[in-house]
Amino acid sequence: MKIEISEAVKYIGVDDKTIDLFESQYVVPEGVSYNSYLIMDEKVALMDTVDARGMKEWESNLMEALGGRKVDYLVIQHLEPDHAGSIGRLVELFPDVTLVGNAKTFAMLPQFFDIDLEGRTMTVAEGDTLSLGSHMLNFVMAPMVHWPEVMVTYESSEKILFSADGFGKFGALDYDDPEGWACEARRYYFNIVGKYGAPVQALLKKAAGLDIQMICPLHGPILKENLGYYIGMYDTWSSYKPENKGVLVAFASIHGNTGKAAERFAEMLRQRGVEKVVVSDLAREDMAEVIEDAFRYDRMVLAGASYDGGVFPCMQDFLHHLQSKAYQNRTVGIIENGSWGPTAGRTMKGILETMKNVTIVDPMVTIKSTMKDTDLPAMEALADAIAGA
């Protein structure tokens, strides 16, 4: 697929459609792109490489775009292997290339590659620049978005922000996503970058001082229009504000009885006019999708079966994911199920209480084995509390 950026800036990345799990944990049915860019000027700068999975195709794209020229600079914005995986090959192709990174880049790079760095590096810091001729690279440090060595680069003549993993999205570039940019960009953000809201906010403040006309991320499409929308979404996500009014009902059911209660509770919410109600089976649905919805909506209800003196493992796993991604600023209700000694409620509540600004509403509903008519008043009361929150 031919991606047009400008006369001087060339896209040389690749789509990976054979990968099953990105980072060995996120399902990517529509693949993923590894983006790499070439800036052709008096000097030639390469903006990141690609995963070793795409190295052969990337090398072909690179050599074709160069047209016999050499790479003078490799700008290493992020050392994660899906972007830095072909650095070793680039150095083989162009032994005189100068590697451009920050101090943390070069402290970490020997952990990945056995490259003699003597006389081969240019260490940059916040505000440093590199002239390629008519193009000027301005380096902006972005530590912990989402690794400590991350930086982004602003090219001032064409007003392009090379944004590293920022503004990334799952999906190959030749996939026309019917749900648009936000759905898979949201799943990408909260599961990969979500813990690091404060560093993202810091980067957005720096970016506000730049005249950005195009964003070139390391995954997903190049963003050329309506940039305020994308930046606004990142501001919402990284400040942990709910994006939409709605309720995620997430359940963990062993034999189906807790699931039936969750579905009945969701109907109660719909009857009360709740804007959006999403029901997710934690034992069967993609965990990353449910994490995405937990952050998207302003309220959540957990329905969990008791298990081994705690809660059914997929619920505990879900809560630990939320905990690690800094889930906060939400209202949550709890429904527990137990046949002889219900323990799910206190287990879920205990994990939730470790999270920032999470309001747990009463009543906690306790079901004994199967939902009965006698359980409905408590469920209705919880539905009233959630609908009114």
C-alpha positions as CSV (number, residue, x, y, z in Angstrom):
1,M,0.0,0.0,0.0
2,K,1.4,3.4,-1.1
3,I,1.3,6.0,1.7
4,E,1.9,9.5,0.6
5,I,3.3,12.0,3.1
6,S,5.2,14.7,1.1
7,E,7.8,15.0,-1.5
8,A,10.6,14.8,1.0
9,V,9.1,12.6,3.7
10,K,8.6,9.0,2.6
11,Y,6.7,6.2,4.4
12,I,8.7,3.0,4.3
13,G,6.9,1.0,7.0
14,V,5.2,-2.4,6.7
15,D,1.9,-4.1,7.6
16,D,2.0,-7.3,9.6
17,K,-1.0,-9.5,8.9
18,T,0.3,-12.8,10.2
19,I,0.8,-11.7,13.9
20,D,-1.7,-13.4,16.2
21,L,-1.0,-11.5,19.5
22,F,0.6,-8.1,19.7
23,E,3.1,-8.0,22.6
24,S,2.0,-11.6,23.1
25,Q,-1.2,-10.6,24.7
26,Y,-3.4,-8.4,22.5
27,V,-5.5,-10.0,19.7
28,V,-5.1,-8.1,16.5
29,P,-7.4,-9.7,13.9
30,E,-6.7,-7.0,11.4
31,G,-3.0,-7.0,12.0
32,V,-0.8,-4.1,12.9
33,S,1.5,-1.7,11.1
34,Y,5.1,-0.9,12.0
35,N,5.7,2.6,10.7
36,S,9.1,3.9,9.6
37,Y,9.8,7.2,7.8
38,L,12.6,8.6,5.7
39,I,13.3,12.3,5.4
40,M,15.2,13.1,2.2
41,D,17.2,16.3,2.3
42,E,20.9,17.3,2.0
43,K,21.3,14.7,4.8
44,V,19.0,11.7,5.0
45,A,17.3,10.8,8.3
46,L,15.5,7.6,9.0
47,M,12.8,7.9,11.7
48,D,12.9,4.5,13.5
49,T,13.0,1.0,12.0
50,V,10.5,-1.9,12.3
51,D,10.0,-5.2,14.0
52,A,12.3,-8.0,12.8
53,R,9.1,-9.7,11.6
54,G,8.8,-7.0,8.8
55,M,12.6,-6.4,8.3
56,K,12.9,-7.9,4.8
57,E,10.0,-5.9,3.3
58,W,11.1,-2.8,5.2
59,E,14.6,-3.1,3.8
60,S,13.3,-3.3,0.3
61,N,11.1,-0.2,0.9
62,L,14.1,1.6,2.4
63,M,16.5,0.9,-0.5
64,E,13.9,1.8,-3.1
65,A,13.1,5.1,-1.4
66,L,16.8,5.9,-1.0
67,G,17.5,5.5,-4.8
68,G,21.1,4.9,-4.2
69,R,21.6,7.4,-1.4
70,K,22.8,6.5,2.1
71,V,21.2,7.0,5.5
72,D,23.1,9.6,7.4
73,Y,21.1,9.6,10.6
74,L,18.9,7.0,12.4
75,V,16.6,8.7,14.9
76,I,15.7,6.2,17.6
77,Q,12.6,7.5,19.3
78,H,11.7,4.2,21.0
79,L,13.7,1.1,21.7
80,E,10.9,-1.4,22.0
81,P,11.6,-4.3,19.6
82,D,8.6,-3.6,17.4
83,H,10.3,-0.4,16.3
84,A,14.0,-1.0,17.0
85,G,14.1,-4.6,15.8
86,S,16.0,-3.7,12.6
87,I,18.6,-1.4,14.0
88,G,21.3,-4.1,13.7
89,R,20.5,-4.6,10.0
90,L,20.5,-0.9,9.3
91,V,24.0,-0.6,10.8
92,E,25.1,-3.5,8.6
93,L,23.7,-1.7,5.5
94,F,25.2,1.7,6.4
95,P,28.2,1.3,8.7
96,D,28.8,5.1,8.9
97,V,25.2,5.9,10.0
98,T,25.0,8.2,13.1
99,L,22.5,6.9,15.7
100,V,20.5,9.7,17.2
101,G,19.0,9.2,20.7
102,N,19.0,10.5,24.2
103,A,21.2,9.3,27.1
104,K,18.7,6.7,28.2
105,T,18.5,5.4,24.6
106,F,22.2,4.6,24.6
107,A,22.2,3.2,28.1
108,M,19.6,0.6,27.0
109,L,20.6,-0.1,23.4
110,P,23.4,-2.5,24.3
111,Q,20.8,-4.7,26.0
112,F,19.3,-5.3,22.6
113,F,22.2,-5.1,20.1
114,D,25.9,-5.9,20.1
115,I,26.9,-2.7,18.2
116,D,30.1,-0.8,18.7
117,L,28.7,2.7,19.6
118,E,32.1,4.4,19.7
119,G,32.0,7.4,17.4
120,R,28.6,6.4,16.1
121,T,26.1,8.2,18.3
122,M,24.6,11.7,18.7
123,T,23.1,12.2,22.1
124,V,20.3,14.8,22.2
125,A,18.3,16.3,25.0
126,E,15.1,18.4,25.4
127,G,15.1,21.3,22.9
128,D,18.1,20.1,20.8
129,T,17.9,20.3,17.0
130,L,19.4,18.6,14.0
131,S,19.5,20.3,10.6
132,L,19.1,18.1,7.6
133,G,19.3,21.0,5.2
134,S,15.8,22.6,4.7
135,H,14.3,20.3,7.3
136,M,15.0,20.8,11.0
137,L,14.4,18.1,13.6
138,N,13.4,19.3,17.1
139,F,13.7,16.8,19.8
140,V,11.2,16.5,22.7
141,M,11.7,14.1,25.5
142,A,8.7,12.0,26.4
143,P,9.9,9.7,29.2
144,M,7.4,7.0,30.3
145,V,5.2,7.4,27.2
146,H,5.5,4.5,27.7
147,W,9.2,3.5,28.2
148,P,11.8,5.8,30.0
149,E,13.9,6.4,26.8
150,V,11.0,7.6,24.6
151,M,11.3,10.9,22.7
152,V,9.3,12.4,19.9
153,T,10.5,14.6,17.1
154,Y,9.0,17.7,15.5
155,E,10.0,18.6,12.0
156,S,9.5,22.3,11.8
157,S,9.5,23.0,8.0
158,E,6.6,20.7,7.3
159,K,5.2,20.9,10.8
160,I,5.2,17.1,11.3
161,L,5.2,15.5,14.7
162,F,6.8,12.0,14.7
163,S,4.9,10.8,17.8
164,A,6.5,7.4,18.7
165,D,3.8,5.2,20.2
166,G,1.6,8.2,20.8
167,F,-1.6,8.3,18.7
168,G,-1.0,4.7,17.7
169,K,-3.7,2.3,16.6
170,F,-4.1,-1.5,16.0
171,G,-4.8,-2.6,12.5
172,A,-2.9,-2.8,9.2
173,L,-2.8,0.3,7.2
174,D,-4.7,-1.3,4.3
175,Y,-7.6,-2.2,6.6
176,D,-10.5,0.3,6.3
177,D,-11.8,0.2,9.8
178,P,-15.6,0.6,9.8
179,E,-15.5,1.9,13.3
180,G,-13.1,4.6,12.5
181,W,-9.9,5.6,14.3
182,A,-11.0,5.8,18.0
183,C,-12.1,2.3,18.8
184,E,-8.8,0.5,18.1
185,A,-6.8,3.5,19.1
186,R,-8.6,3.5,22.5
187,R,-7.9,-0.2,23.0
188,Y,-4.3,0.4,22.1
189,Y,-4.0,3.4,24.4
190,F,-5.5,2.0,27.6
191,N,-3.9,-1.4,27.4
192,I,-0.4,-0.2,26.4
193,V,0.0,3.4,27.5
194,G,-2.9,3.7,30.0
195,K,-0.9,3.6,33.2
196,Y,1.2,6.6,32.2
197,G,-1.5,9.3,32.1
198,A,0.7,12.0,33.8
199,P,3.6,11.6,31.3
200,V,1.1,11.8,28.4
201,Q,-0.3,14.9,29.9
202,A,3.2,16.4,30.2
203,L,3.8,15.6,26.5
204,L,0.5,17.1,25.4
205,K,1.5,20.4,27.2
206,K,4.7,20.4,25.2
207,A,2.9,19.6,22.0
208,A,0.5,22.5,22.6
209,G,3.4,24.9,21.9
210,L,4.0,23.4,18.4
211,D,2.3,24.2,15.2
212,I,1.4,20.6,14.2
213,Q,-0.1,19.9,10.8
214,M,0.5,16.2,10.7
215,I,1.1,13.4,13.2
216,C,3.2,10.4,12.1
217,P,2.9,7.6,14.8
218,L,4.7,4.3,14.9
219,H,1.5,2.3,14.6
220,G,-1.6,3.1,12.6
221,P,-2.6,5.8,10.1
222,I,-0.8,9.1,9.5
223,L,-3.1,11.8,10.9
224,K,-3.5,14.8,8.6
225,E,-6.9,16.4,9.3
226,N,-8.9,17.4,12.3
227,L,-5.9,17.0,14.6
228,G,-7.8,18.7,17.4
229,Y,-10.0,15.6,17.6
230,Y,-7.2,13.2,18.1
231,I,-5.3,15.4,20.6
232,G,-8.6,16.0,22.5
233,M,-9.2,12.3,22.8
234,Y,-5.7,11.8,24.2
235,D,-6.3,14.6,26.6
236,T,-9.5,12.8,27.8
237,W,-7.9,9.4,28.0
238,S,-4.7,10.5,29.8
239,S,-6.6,12.6,32.4
240,Y,-8.7,9.5,33.2
241,K,-11.9,11.3,32.4
242,P,-14.9,9.2,31.3
243,E,-15.3,9.6,27.5
244,N,-19.0,8.6,27.5
245,K,-21.9,8.3,29.9
246,G,-22.7,4.6,30.3
247,V,-22.3,1.5,32.3
248,L,-20.1,-1.5,31.8
249,V,-21.5,-4.7,33.4
250,A,-18.7,-7.1,33.6
251,F,-19.4,-10.6,35.0
252,A,-17.4,-13.7,35.9
253,S,-19.8,-16.7,36.0
254,I,-18.9,-20.4,36.6
255,H,-22.1,-22.2,35.7
256,G,-24.0,-19.3,34.1
257,N,-26.0,-18.2,37.1
258,T,-24.0,-15.0,37.8
259,G,-24.2,-14.3,34.1
260,K,-28.0,-14.5,34.2
261,A,-28.1,-12.0,37.1
262,A,-25.8,-9.6,35.2
263,E,-28.0,-9.7,32.1
264,R,-31.1,-9.1,34.2
265,F,-29.4,-6.2,36.0
266,A,-28.4,-4.7,32.6
267,E,-32.1,-4.8,31.6
268,M,-32.9,-2.9,34.8
269,L,-30.5,-0.2,33.8
270,R,-31.9,0.1,30.3
271,Q,-35.4,0.4,31.8
272,R,-34.1,3.4,33.8
273,G,-32.9,5.1,30.6
274,V,-29.1,4.6,31.1
275,E,-27.5,6.0,28.0
276,K,-25.4,3.0,27.1
277,V,-25.2,-0.4,28.8
278,V,-22.5,-2.9,27.7
279,V,-22.4,-6.5,29.1
280,S,-19.2,-8.4,29.0
281,D,-18.4,-12.1,29.9
282,L,-14.9,-11.9,31.4
283,A,-14.4,-15.7,30.9
284,R,-14.8,-15.4,27.1
285,E,-14.4,-11.9,25.8
286,D,-11.1,-10.2,24.9
287,M,-9.8,-8.8,28.1
288,A,-8.3,-5.8,26.3
289,E,-11.7,-4.9,24.9
290,V,-13.3,-5.0,28.3
291,I,-10.5,-2.8,29.8
292,E,-11.2,-0.3,27.0
293,D,-14.9,-0.2,27.9
294,A,-14.1,0.2,31.6
295,F,-12.2,3.4,30.9
296,R,-14.6,4.6,28.2
297,Y,-17.7,4.7,30.5
298,D,-18.3,6.6,33.7
299,R,-19.8,3.7,35.6
300,M,-19.2,0.0,36.0
301,V,-20.9,-2.9,37.8
302,L,-19.0,-6.1,38.7
303,A,-20.9,-9.4,39.0
304,G,-18.6,-12.1,40.3
305,A,-18.9,-15.7,41.5
306,S,-17.1,-16.7,44.7
307,Y,-14.2,-19.1,44.2
308,D,-11.6,-20.6,46.5
309,G,-12.3,-18.0,49.2
310,G,-12.0,-15.1,46.8
311,V,-13.5,-14.4,43.4
312,F,-13.6,-16.3,40.1
313,P,-10.1,-15.9,38.5
314,C,-11.1,-14.0,35.4
315,M,-12.6,-11.3,37.5
316,Q,-9.6,-11.0,39.7
317,D,-7.4,-10.9,36.6
318,F,-9.6,-8.1,35.2
319,L,-9.4,-6.1,38.4
320,H,-5.7,-6.5,38.5
321,H,-5.5,-5.2,34.9
322,L,-7.5,-2.2,35.9
323,Q,-5.3,-1.6,39.0
324,S,-2.1,-1.7,36.9
325,K,-3.6,0.7,34.3
326,A,-4.5,3.2,37.0
327,Y,-8.3,2.9,36.8
328,Q,-9.8,5.9,38.6
329,N,-12.5,8.5,38.8
330,R,-15.4,6.1,38.3
331,T,-18.5,4.8,40.1
332,V,-18.8,1.1,40.7
333,G,-21.5,-1.3,41.9
334,I,-21.0,-4.9,43.1
335,I,-23.0,-8.1,42.7
336,E,-21.6,-11.2,44.3
337,N,-22.7,-14.8,44.1
338,G,-21.8,-17.7,46.5
339,S,-23.4,-21.0,47.4
340,W,-22.4,-21.3,51.1
341,G,-19.9,-18.5,52.0
342,P,-19.9,-15.6,49.5
343,T,-16.5,-14.1,49.3
344,A,-16.5,-12.4,45.9
345,G,-17.9,-9.1,47.1
346,R,-15.3,-8.4,49.7
347,T,-12.5,-9.5,47.3
348,M,-13.7,-7.2,44.6
349,K,-14.3,-4.3,47.0
350,G,-10.8,-4.8,48.5
351,I,-9.1,-4.4,45.1
352,L,-11.3,-1.5,44.1
353,E,-10.4,0.4,47.3
354,T,-6.8,0.5,46.2
355,M,-7.8,2.6,43.2
356,K,-8.0,6.4,43.1
357,N,-11.3,8.2,43.3
358,V,-13.4,5.0,42.8
359,T,-16.8,5.4,44.5
360,I,-18.4,2.1,45.5
361,V,-22.2,2.5,45.7
362,D,-24.6,0.6,48.0
363,P,-26.1,-1.8,48.2
364,M,-23.8,-4.6,47.5
365,V,-26.1,-7.4,46.2
366,T,-25.6,-10.9,47.4
367,I,-27.1,-13.9,45.4
368,K,-27.0,-17.4,46.8
369,S,-26.4,-19.8,43.9
370,T,-29.3,-18.7,41.6
371,M,-31.1,-15.4,41.2
372,K,-34.6,-15.5,42.8
373,D,-37.5,-13.1,43.1
374,T,-36.3,-12.2,46.7
375,D,-33.0,-10.9,45.2
376,L,-34.8,-8.4,42.9
377,P,-35.4,-5.6,45.4
378,A,-31.7,-5.3,46.2
379,M,-30.9,-5.4,42.5
380,E,-33.4,-2.7,41.8
381,A,-32.0,-0.6,44.5
382,L,-28.5,-1.0,43.1
383,A,-29.9,-0.2,39.6
384,D,-31.4,3.0,41.0
385,A,-28.1,4.0,42.6
386,I,-26.1,3.3,39.4
387,A,-28.6,5.0,37.1
388,G,-28.7,8.1,39.3
389,A,-24.9,8.3,39.8
